[in-house]
Amino acid sequence: MADAPDLPDVRFHPSDGLSTNPNEPLYWERAALAKELERSFELCHSCRMCFKYCQSFPTLFAAMDEHGDVRRIPDATLRRVVDECFQCKLCYTQCPYTEKERHPFRLDFPRLMLRAKAVRRKSEGIPLRDRLLADPDRLGRIGSRFSSLANWGNRLRPNRVLMERFAGIHRDKLLPTFAGRTFPAWFRSQTGGVDETADGDSKVVLFATCFVSYNNPAVGRAAFAVLRHNGCRIACPAVECCGMPALDAGDIALARRKAERNVRALLPYVERGFRVAAINPTCSLMMREDYPHLLDDPADRILADAARTVAAAVRDLSEYLWELRTEGKLKEDFKSTPGVSVAYHAPCHLRLQNVGFRGRDLMRRIPGVKPMLVAECCGHDGTWAMKREYFGPALRNGEKAFAGMRETGAQVWATDCPLAALQFEQACGKRPLHPVEILERAYRADGFDRGVAKPGDPAPAGLGAEEAQ
């Protein structure tokens, strides 16, 4: 793109190189990609609304100011713009030029960055670190089988130094622990070894996500308890990682394989009237927004239709529980309460789905609870914060979220994203609970120190009369 004198103006309308479907040959054409990068970068430069969201935009704008035209920017700088996008997707949420806003420019900066990375990976190959991080299932199976050894190694300083040198994982990054007993194994211990509970009126597939399955089964157990308490028939079929880490690594083939396997596993349940509740907003976003693109293959229309059918049935877990409430099926027989202030962080990938802050709304149903919303990016964003060169920027990106949570003064913190919880623990020394964990505890008399008064009873100790209502 360098050394191009007397260049014609770049128009903002989509070029003939626009493609968001990796099943199209056009998606992989370098010349087509270059056209879309040129017009999109020019459009972003003329707007500059997104200067505050990630490092990609300051890098791009500074390069545009220096070189005057996107086609004169050195390739190394353009590569940096692509790599600095960590797929928080906040720019898409705020952009007025998107297809969701019915704008003719049809700008989708995050999806364009994914395409640029995928095209590069196809020609250059995928680095070792990205291959490792792209498949959490493989890491999870190994780590859970040897959990004591894996967790010890992740805490051992000399080992972390070697990991940083040879695998590019920052030595100070707080890594998830591996569970010796995975959530799917625990689930089957509750159901006699089958993939589905025997009864329940509201049918739901609990998509536990790879992180909950291998690293934090406690969230899955809490979700199971809450769903069962509310009369749900729960299925937990064998599924894989949603594929977002593979997509972030530019490994479209792996992301597509995982999407296909999950769609084939989930479709029979959806056809039986099950909804699919994903614990992590990143996973629900991936299944809703990206599966229809990844599997939109003209050569397999049956699979493409199945992806859209499954996508339509997917919910964020808190969104699903709120739907139960609107249907009159959510019990509010809470027996304890965390008190007044609960700091609630709304993850980026939840906000993009535009389904409201249902985790916050559910916690409001607990007597005395007034959640305090913090809608800022925590900066973790999948595996980005683990990488040696992005560990520091990830923490800087999350400073507003960290400050916002601290400023609430709340003793109890919550977020719908388990990885965001890890980032808060890294930066603040405090790990938030998932809203479903707070609900599960509130259903128990011993869940929190404060009890919930029944109508006509005096307020519990430590809880004012107004708070007890």
PyMOL commands that set and color helices and strands:
alter all, ss='L'
color gray80, all
select helices_A, chain A and resi 25-28+30-47+56-67+70-72+75-84+90-94+109-124+128-133+136-145+147-155+157-167+183-190+209-214+217-229+244-248+252-271+281-294+301-313+317-326+348-353+358-364+384-386+391-397+399-407+418-428+435-442
alter helices_A, ss='H'
color red, helices_A
select strands_A, chain A and resi 202-207+232-235+275-278+314-316+336-337+341-345+370-374+412-415+450-451
alter strands_A, ss='S'
color yellow, strands_A
deselect
rebuild
show_as cartoon
